[in-house]
Structure formats: structure tokens, C-alpha cells
């Protein structure tokens, strides 16, 4: 009887456990976990670094430098342009183009976001660029932007350290694999040390993944990048005096941070190159007009694809002019082989009728002075061309630019005819001082030989 009573109790307990509970709490809805950027952290870190550089290039200091130094370069005024409005337009167009390229990469990343506003980033950015409308309030105030800049800087640093630690882990694992082939006596100790280092390295990497961009979600990083892009574009428009009539700039981003904060200090300056009712234009009008402005005119070295070649040519001549006595015949022939037909023809015309004798010290001195003056304004543009190109080469495209060299400070927009005339003048002068040095050396050697012969004859007397 007691057993039956116990069995009944067990059955009732099981029945209660399996029966549906009408008053129980409803199960919680499964929330989709946002994806983390993971290995894309390294690409995103590169984009952040470029945005940091763009923001820094728009600082009061660099804007003042643009107006006071870059546009005032003698070489720029001589062979690029003497028109400030045109030069400022080029500077603005390059900054906007660099921002557009970064924004294009961010747009691709934004497609992985959950937030629909972020997934339509390209549309809202084009609307803001063309009309100034910012319905989602993406533009940050100055203090807020500075805080975001510091945050991105920390992300860039921690993600770079993560990359370094992962490389070191890969190296340790390779050493461990190589240690497997050692003799048993040496292998045990070697493997023990390596495995300990590997475990420590893995802990470091785990910590850095949590701290860096690796563990952030696509929505988090895209929002940070997007707001930075909008704010940098707003700052660019303020600096270069580009106004959108449909909506004023937000009061949180002041028109002028100091007396030198804009290159157009007047309250309502004329736009340097954007005009017309932008809202009636295609959706990417602003970015496209800036991209178009960077296309070199037909009369320039950029259009002739000679800018980089002439930069290298000028730098070679600069070294030869500095030490003409060290220039051999082979080096002179190599220099001549670098010349395009247009300069060869001009050089032949200039040297026609010139004698082979170069013995006048006064004339050699005049040529040296003339060459130094030409190099004084031409050489900086050549060196800037090499810097600009190297920072944008495939090997360095993911690295942070180390200089603020703009395309207008290079040979890219230089007038071809004027540049070739200057190079021809350098070649004529180099030809004279090279021959002068050789003749002076030959004369000194001849006199030294005659003197030694004289001494030898005196010994026989």
C-alpha cells in the first residue's frame, strides 16, 4: 500500500513537470548577435589612419602652411600656375578625392551592418556633399570630433600592435615546428621554452583582440568612420569656402577656428570651382567635379605621363651638378639616354655652334650660379613628385602618409614646355661645367707630368 502511494506521487510529479504551464513566462526572443569585424580590423585600421591624416591636414597649422608655403613655392608659380583660385581648387579637389576613396571602402564595409541607415551610407553622403543636408546628424561638433580622433588613434595603435603580436606568434610556431626535427636531448628543452612563449603570446593576442578593432561590430566601426567622413567633408567645405545654399553648416562646427583657419577668410567667399544648382545635378556631382578637376590639362607633364620620369631626370642632374668632377663618360651617356626626343632636339639646337673648348673660369662660375638658381625652384617639385608617388605606390597604399605633399606641389600639373626649357638649360650648363672640370683636370695632370719629367731630367744632370 505504501509502495502504491509512493508510485502515485512519482507519477503526479512527472505529470506536473511535463504538463504545459499556462502561467509560465514566455520564452525570450533570440536576438541576433552583430558580427565582429575580425580580420578586417587591419583594413579598417588603415582607413582610420587615413582619416586621421586628412583631419590633421585641415588643422589651422596646415591650412596656414598651405596658403603661406605650398602656394608660394617659386616652382609652383613658375611652371604650374600663378592663379591662387586655381591652385586652391586643386588642393581642395585632392583632399576631397582622397576622402572619396576612403568613403568608397567604408561603403563596402557598411553593407555588413545591421543598421539600414549605415547600409545606405553612400546615398546619404552624396546628398550631404551636394546639398549640405544631414538628416541623420552625422556631422560632429569640434570637441566631439577631437574625442573621436583620440579614440580612433587608440584603435589604430592597438590594432597595429595586434598585427605585430600575431606575426611574432607565427614566427614562434614556425620555430616550434623546426625544433621537432632536433635530437631528443635538445628538442625537449627547446620545445618547452617555445611552447611557453607561444602560450604567453596567445594570451597577449586574446587581450589585444578585445581591446582593438578586432572585437568591435561592423555597426560600431562603420558609424565611427562615417561620422568622421561627414565631419571632415564639412570641415573641408568650411576651409575652402564652399557653401551649400540649401542648409547652413551646423553651429557645432564653427566656420572659423582662428584668423587663419580658412583659406578664404571672408564670410561669403565665391566657390573656387563648384557652381550651379547642385540638387538638379547627378547624385555624385560634388565628388565627380572634384575628380574631374584633378585630370591634368593637355599641356602638362601629367597628361604626357612624363611627370615621374622628369622628376628622376632632374634629381640625377642635381647630383651631377653638385659634383661634376665625379661624372664619368658612361654616366653622361646614361643621362643622355634618359632624354625624350623633344629635349634632345632642343639640346642639339642650343649646342649648335658651341665650341669644344671650356676653359673660362668666369663663365663656368656664371653657369654654376645659374644652375643653382634653376635647381632652387625646380628641384623641390621633383623631390615632391617622388615622395607623392612613393606614398601612393602599391607597397605603401595601406600605410599612413608621412608628408603633406599635395599634387599641385609636384611636376604633375607643370607646364610641359616650360619644364623642358628649364631642363634643357640645366643640360647646357651641365655640359659646360662638366667639360670645364675635365679640361682643368687634364691641364693639371699634364702640368704635373711635365714637372715630374723636369725633376727626373735634373737628376740626370
Phi and psi in degrees as a GROMACS rama.xvg file:
@    title "Ramachandran Plot"
@    xaxis  label "Phi"
@    yaxis  label "Psi"
@TYPE xy
-63.8949  -38.2526  UNK-2
-64.2912  -42.3466  UNK-3
-63.4666  -42.6699  UNK-4
-60.0171  -39.6325  UNK-5
-67.0061  -41.072  UNK-6
-64.3575  -37.6418  UNK-7
-63.7865  -41.8204  UNK-8
-62.0056  -42.1604  UNK-9
-63.4198  -44.0414  UNK-10
-60.223  -43.224  UNK-11
-63.3262  -39.5205  UNK-12
-63.8099  -44.0176  UNK-13
-64.7295  -40.0412  UNK-14
-63.0634  -42.5296  UNK-15
-65.0788  -36.4016  UNK-16
-68.8999  -34.854  UNK-17
-92.2304  -17.2824  UNK-18
-70.491  145.476  UNK-19
-65.5676  138.002  UNK-20
-99.7067  107.414  UNK-21
-69.4674  -25.8977  UNK-22
-99.6727  5.28889  UNK-23
-74.1114  155.665  UNK-24
-65.895  140.016  UNK-25
-67.5348  141.32  UNK-26
-61.4489  140.821  UNK-27
-69.0101  145.319  UNK-28
-72.0868  134.481  UNK-29
-68.0429  123.35  UNK-30
-94.8499  128.057  UNK-31
-67.0695  126.441  UNK-32
-81.5082  127.769  UNK-33
-65.6113  141.13  UNK-34
-73.1687  142.489  UNK-35
-89.0951  154.521  UNK-36
-71.6059  -27.2356  UNK-37
56.8441  -128.66  UNK-38
-66.4314  -18.4548  UNK-39
-69.209  -6.08559  UNK-40
-56.3991  -34.6578  UNK-41
-70.8857  -38.9655  UNK-42
-67.951  -42.6095  UNK-43
-64.7569  -37.7493  UNK-44
-60.7912  -39.5824  UNK-45
-63.2276  -39.341  UNK-46
-66.3553  -40.2952  UNK-47
-63.2858  -41.4395  UNK-48
-61.1755  -38.6091  UNK-49
-69.4151  -36.2302  UNK-50
-67.8255  -37.7862  UNK-51
-60.3956  -42.1002  UNK-52
-66.2604  -41.1509  UNK-53
-64.3989  -42.5843  UNK-54
-63.2137  -41.4805  UNK-55
-65.5811  -35.6258  UNK-56
-66.6539  -17.1804  UNK-57
-100.166  12.0395  UNK-58
-69.1072  161.817  UNK-59
-53.0664  -44.5576  UNK-60
-60.6121  -47.4086  UNK-61
-74.6934  -30.9567  UNK-62
-66.5491  -41.1103  UNK-63
-63.3372  -41.5054  UNK-64
-63.239  -38.3092  UNK-65
-58.7195  -46.6887  UNK-66
-75.3007  -39.4058  UNK-67
-86.1442  -28.0249  UNK-68
-116.142  -55.311  UNK-69
-60.754  -49.4821  UNK-70
-72.8149  -20.8707  UNK-71
-90.9322  -0.438936  UNK-72
-55.9683  131.138  UNK-73
-59.4155  -40.2836  UNK-74
-63.7031  -38.9413  UNK-75
-61.7188  -45.6255  UNK-76
-67.0819  -32.8877  UNK-77
-77.8229  -46.1771  UNK-78
-121.898  -4.8136  UNK-79
-102.529  -69.6433  UNK-80
-168.382  152.837  UNK-81
-108.861  10.0438  UNK-82
-98.9391  109.303  UNK-83
-60.4939  -39.9428  UNK-84
-62.4138  -43.5925  UNK-85
-63.5975  -45.0293  UNK-86
-64.7562  -41.2893  UNK-87
-65.4113  -35.09  UNK-88
-62.3085  -40.5274  UNK-89
-64.5398  -43.6941  UNK-90
-61.7389  -45.8548  UNK-91
-63.681  -44.2268  UNK-92
-61.3019  -39.0748  UNK-93
-68.3558  -40.9675  UNK-94
-63.6781  -43.5012  UNK-95
-65.3584  -39.5778  UNK-96
-65.036  -42.199  UNK-97
-61.5028  -39.7306  UNK-98
-67.3311  -38.0584  UNK-99
-62.6222  -40.711  UNK-100
-64.3473  -42.3562  UNK-101
-64.454  -44.0355  UNK-102
-61.7738  -34.4723  UNK-103
-62.4154  -41.8487  UNK-104
-67.9246  -39.8408  UNK-105
-65.2739  -37.6072  UNK-106
-60.5427  -39.8051  UNK-107
-63.4361  -40.5415  UNK-108
-69.5887  -32.8557  UNK-109
-64.6186  -19.5811  UNK-110
-66.7772  -15.6084  UNK-111
-91.071  0.365668  UNK-112
-79.1196  157.805  UNK-113
-85.8341  -33.7967  UNK-114
-70.9622  119.101  UNK-115
-61.6519  -29.6652  UNK-116
-64.4821  -36.4469  UNK-117
-75.3771  -32.8013  UNK-118
-68.2577  -22.1981  UNK-119
-103.867  33.3204  UNK-120
-58.6363  -42.3538  UNK-121
-61.5898  -37.6517  UNK-122
-68.2102  -45.5546  UNK-123
-69.775  -32.0859  UNK-124
-68.9788  -42.4925  UNK-125
-63.8867  -37.6859  UNK-126
-64.4293  -42.8123  UNK-127
-66.9767  -41.3094  UNK-128
-62.5331  -39.2321  UNK-129
-82.7044  -39.0542  UNK-130
-118.057  -17.4273  UNK-131
86.0777  -0.101265  UNK-132
-74.1839  133.173  UNK-133
-135.202  70.5346  UNK-134
-63.639  -26.253  UNK-135
-93.9984  5.08214  UNK-136
59.9264  47.6927  UNK-137
-79.6493  -27.723  UNK-138
-71.1974  129.508  UNK-139
-93.5618  153.289  UNK-140
-71.8577  167.753  UNK-141
-60.2208  -50.8737  UNK-142
-64.3919  -38.858  UNK-143
-64.9589  -40.6483  UNK-144
-65.124  -41.4094  UNK-145
-61.7851  -37.2865  UNK-146
-65.6465  -41.3354  UNK-147
-65.557  -35.581  UNK-148
-61.402  -44.896  UNK-149
-63.7083  -38.9177  UNK-150
-64.2078  -45.8354  UNK-151
-64.5493  -37.1796  UNK-152
-61.4129  -41.4028  UNK-153
-65.0125  -40.8176  UNK-154
-61.59  -43.9584  UNK-155
-61.7058  -44.598  UNK-156
-65.1626  -47.0372  UNK-157
-67.93  -35.3161  UNK-158
-71.0339  -35.8183  UNK-159
-64.996  -39.3969  UNK-160
-66.5137  -38.3457  UNK-161
-59.71  -44.8863  UNK-162
-60.0646  -42.1302  UNK-163
-64.0397  -44.488  UNK-164
-66.1822  -35.7891  UNK-165
-68.2511  -36.6819  UNK-166
-63.6168  -42.227  UNK-167
-65.4287  -37.8024  UNK-168
-62.618  -42.6719  UNK-169
-59.8182  -40.2678  UNK-170
-65.2551  -41.1551  UNK-171
-64.9019  -40.0493  UNK-172
-66.3182  -33.9817  UNK-173
-66.7607  -40.8356  UNK-174
-64.4769  -37.8457  UNK-175
-64.2262  -40.1257  UNK-176
-64.995  -38.4602  UNK-177
-68.4134  -33.2691  UNK-178
-68.3801  -21.6091  UNK-179
-61.159  -25.4428  UNK-180
-87.5417  -0.847589  UNK-181
-76.9701  167.571  UNK-182
-65.361  153.652  UNK-183
-57.5442  -35.4568  UNK-184
-67.6062  -42.0835  UNK-185
-84.7686  -25.8585  UNK-186
-65.9768  -43.63  UNK-187
-59.7496  -47.7615  UNK-188
-67.3773  -42.8532  UNK-189
-62.4849  -46.1009  UNK-190
-66.2821  -37.1508  UNK-191
-61.1882  -45.8455  UNK-192
-62.8342  -43.572  UNK-193
-67.0658  -41.5432  UNK-194
-65.1999  -35.0426  UNK-195
-64.8328  -43.6793  UNK-196
-65.2993  -38.7181  UNK-197
-63.3469  -43.7945  UNK-198
-62.8405  -41.4852  UNK-199
-63.8389  -41.1164  UNK-200
-64.4675  -39.5424  UNK-201
-64.5176  -36.6078  UNK-202
-65.4726  -40.6099  UNK-203
-61.9521  -42.7642  UNK-204
-65.764  -40.9895  UNK-205
-60.1896  -43.3104  UNK-206
-63.3431  -45.1567  UNK-207
-68.6273  -31.7983  UNK-208
-63.468  -37.6084  UNK-209
-70.0438  -34.5536  UNK-210
-84.1844  -29.6285  UNK-211
-93.2025  -167.735  UNK-212
-68.0387  -20.0724  UNK-213
-51.4148  -42.5216  UNK-214
-95.553  3.93396  UNK-215
-81.6909  153.759  UNK-216
-83.9183  162.579  UNK-217
-62.2748  -37.2109  UNK-218
-64.081  -41.9006  UNK-219
-63.045  -50.7537  UNK-220
-72.8786  -35.172  UNK-221
-66.5701  -40.9017  UNK-222
-62.2409  -42.6002  UNK-223
-62.9544  -44.7536  UNK-224
-66.8352  -43.4799  UNK-225
-63.5969  -45.5613  UNK-226
-65.2376  -33.6608  UNK-227
-66.964  -41.7823  UNK-228
-62.6009  -46.6364  UNK-229
-60.0866  -43.4511  UNK-230
-69.3334  -39.1454  UNK-231
-65.2689  -38.9995  UNK-232
-65.4332  -41.4756  UNK-233
-62.7018  -41.9649  UNK-234
-64.519  -39.6718  UNK-235
-61.5346  -43.1562  UNK-236
-65.3845  -36.8387  UNK-237
-65.7165  -47.9683  UNK-238
-60.3338  -41.9948  UNK-239
-97.9155  8.35524  UNK-240
67.444  36.5836  UNK-241
-97.7878  116.425  UNK-242
-106.463  142.782  UNK-243
-106.735  121.605  UNK-244
-71.3461  -19.7549  UNK-245
-75.7901  -28.4208  UNK-246
-154.155  128.301  UNK-247
-71.4349  164.263  UNK-248
-69.7424  149.027  UNK-249
-62.0414  143.238  UNK-250
-65.6295  -18.797  UNK-251
-72.1524  -18.5926  UNK-252
-111.478  96.5571  UNK-253
-62.0266  149.265  UNK-254
-63.3418  -37.6713  UNK-255
-141.539  128.414  UNK-256
-88.4083  -24.4016  UNK-257
-158.671  -178.169  UNK-258
-64.4211  -22.9105  UNK-259
-109.601  15.9791  UNK-260
-73.8671  -21.1442  UNK-261
-122.173  151.645  UNK-262
-82.2213  -17.1155  UNK-263
-116.869  89.4267  UNK-264
-71.4992  -13.7092  UNK-265
-69.4349  159.194  UNK-266
-66.9972  -42.5611  UNK-267
-128.906  71.2168  UNK-268
-73.0958  154.488  UNK-269
-71.391  139.772  UNK-270
-60.8965  136.064  UNK-271
-67.7416  -31.1906  UNK-272
-152.399  0.970517  UNK-273
-108.875  128.346  UNK-274
-150.034  168.904  UNK-275
90.7482  166.39  UNK-276
-73.2774  99.032  UNK-277
-63.8855  -30.5604  UNK-278
-67.7752  -18.7808  UNK-279
-88.9712  -4.08502  UNK-280
-91.5617  170.713  UNK-281
-55.8045  157.179  UNK-282
-62.1095  -23.0895  UNK-283
-109.387  30.8695  UNK-284
-57.3155  -46.8982  UNK-285
-61.7156  -50.2576  UNK-286
-66.9942  -37.974  UNK-287
-68.6183  -37.6078  UNK-288
-65.51  -34.8171  UNK-289
-70.7089  -40.8625  UNK-290
-61.753  -41.159  UNK-291
-64.1612  -35.1436  UNK-292
-66.4458  -25.2779  UNK-293
-81.7813  -2.06407  UNK-294
-76.9548  120.973  UNK-295
-69.3285  140.714  UNK-296
-60.6334  159.764  UNK-297
-61.7947  -22.5583  UNK-298
-86.8818  2.00377  UNK-299
-99.9229  165.198  UNK-300
-68.2642  -30.7672  UNK-301
-62.8151  -41.9862  UNK-302
-66.7564  -32.4481  UNK-303
-87.0336  0.786852  UNK-304
56.7077  37.9096  UNK-305
-115.838  -1.80911  UNK-306
-59.256  -49.309  UNK-307
-69.626  -39.0228  UNK-308
-63.3489  -44.462  UNK-309
-68.7699  -31.5299  UNK-310
-62.4639  -45.8078  UNK-311
-64.0221  -40.0863  UNK-312
-61.8355  -44.7917  UNK-313
-64.6108  -40.383  UNK-314
-66.4158  -37.8497  UNK-315
-63.1181  -45.5384  UNK-316
-63.884  -36.577  UNK-317
-58.8758  -43.501  UNK-318
-66.7956  -39.835  UNK-319
-66.267  -40.4283  UNK-320
-67.2483  -32.7488  UNK-321
-67.2089  -37.3704  UNK-322
-136.988  70.5164  UNK-323
-65.0421  -26.5706  UNK-324
-69.1552  -16.4622  UNK-325
-95.6171  -1.00355  UNK-326
-84.9503  120.346  UNK-327
-89.7039  173.779  UNK-328
-63.5344  -39.3305  UNK-329
-63.2301  -41.8943  UNK-330
-64.6602  -38.5281  UNK-331
-63.8895  -40.7671  UNK-332
-66.5771  -38.2816  UNK-333
-63.4689  -39.5256  UNK-334
-63.1155  -43.1789  UNK-335
-63.2781  -36.3609  UNK-336
-68.3268  -19.5358  UNK-337
-79.2773  -13.3886  UNK-338
-78.9346  134.438  UNK-339
-73.8107  166.138  UNK-340
-59.3543  -36.26  UNK-341
-62.2692  -42.0965  UNK-342
-74.1945  -35.5354  UNK-343
-59.8753  -43.0481  UNK-344
-64.7948  -43.4719  UNK-345
-64.5682  -37.5032  UNK-346
-67.8073  -43.3002  UNK-347
-60.7935  -41.231  UNK-348
-64.3709  -39.2797  UNK-349
-70.7625  -33.4685  UNK-350
-89.0428  -5.84643  UNK-351
-65.053  127.522  UNK-352
85.2801  -4.30015  UNK-353
-78.7857  131.473  UNK-354
-69.0076  164.614  UNK-355
-84.8967  -11.7905  UNK-356
-82.4504  134.937  UNK-357
-137.929  77.1762  UNK-358
-120.844  5.65049  UNK-359
-90.7833  107.141  UNK-360
-62.1617  -35.3313  UNK-361
-65.5535  -43.7332  UNK-362
-65.7594  -39.4224  UNK-363
-61.8691  -39.7316  UNK-364
-64.5534  -40.402  UNK-365
-63.8004  -41.1947  UNK-366
-64.2911  -41.0337  UNK-367
-60.3698  -43.1484  UNK-368
-63.5785  -42.805  UNK-369
-64.6267  -41.4372  UNK-370
-65.3992  -40.0093  UNK-371
-64.3132  -36.5293  UNK-372
-66.6579  -43.8246  UNK-373
-64.2037  -46.709  UNK-374
-63.7128  -29.6833  UNK-375
-58.2838  -34.4484  UNK-376
-105.496  -22.4092  UNK-377
-88.0728  -39.0546  UNK-378
-60.4297  -42.3562  UNK-379
-57.0481  -37.3952  UNK-380
-67.5635  -36.8107  UNK-381
-66.3329  -46.2657  UNK-382
-64.5939  -38.2449  UNK-383
-63.2031  -36.2441  UNK-384
-61.8752  -43.2811  UNK-385
-65.1473  -43.8232  UNK-386
-62.2601  -47.2117  UNK-387
-60.1353  -44.9554  UNK-388
-67.6978  -43.1094  UNK-389
-65.9361  -34.8693  UNK-390
-72.0229  -17.0769  UNK-391
-110.996  10.703  UNK-392
-71.6207  164.872  UNK-393
-59.792  -37.5152  UNK-394
-68.5748  -27.3168  UNK-395
-112.715  9.26288  UNK-396
-68.9  -21.1473  UNK-397
-96.2402  3.33142  UNK-398
-95.8682  156.792  UNK-399
-73.1144  127.751  UNK-400
-56.8542  140.274  UNK-401
-95.8784  -10.4731  UNK-402
-129.756  168.246  UNK-403
-107.142  33.2208  UNK-404
-69.1814  127.439  UNK-405
-101.787  158.047  UNK-406
-61.3382  -31.2621  UNK-407
-67.9956  -17.6354  UNK-408
-90.1268  5.42429  UNK-409
-109.772  -170.428  UNK-410
-86.5937  0.325485  UNK-411
-60.2383  -45.3174  UNK-412
-97.0579  10.859  UNK-413
-70.5604  141.539  UNK-414
-66.5508  127.456  UNK-415
-63.771  -45.2552  UNK-416
-62.9113  -44.4287  UNK-417
-67.2894  -39.4452  UNK-418
-66.3218  -42.7914  UNK-419
-66.7713  -34.0411  UNK-420
-63.8777  -41.1707  UNK-421
-67.1773  -41.3558  UNK-422
-64.7716  -40.8363  UNK-423
-60.9622  -41.0519  UNK-424
-63.2593  -40.0933  UNK-425
-62.3523  -40.1924  UNK-426
-67.8257  -39.8575  UNK-427
-64.2144  -45.6821  UNK-428
-65.3539  -42.1648  UNK-429
-61.7283  -39.1773  UNK-430
-59.3804  -41.386  UNK-431
-70.3856  -50.3397  UNK-432
-70.3547  -25.5382  UNK-433
-66.6694  -46.5988  UNK-434
-67.2643  -35.8518  UNK-435
-62.3573  -45.4486  UNK-436
-63.1767  -41.065  UNK-437
-65.6637  -41.8328  UNK-438
-68.7852  -38.0595  UNK-439
-65.3944  -39.7689  UNK-440
-66.594  -41.2171  UNK-441
-65.0419  -40.1956  UNK-442
-64.9884  -42.5923  UNK-443
-64.5469  -40.8902  UNK-444
-65.3086  -40.6403  UNK-445
-63.0728  -44.4139  UNK-446
-65.9543  -38.169  UNK-447
-66.0332  -38.8638  UNK-448
-66.2961  -43.6773  UNK-449
-62.9442  -38.5415  UNK-450
-66.6323  -41.2039  UNK-451
-66.037  -37.914  UNK-452
-63.1847  -41.0851  UNK-453
-61.2274  -43.6577  UNK-454
-63.8195  -39.1748  UNK-455
-65.5012  -38.2202  UNK-456
-66.9192  -36.1308  UNK-457
-65.0048  -33.9197  UNK-458
-66.1503  -31.9361  UNK-459
-79.4946  -14.5726  UNK-460
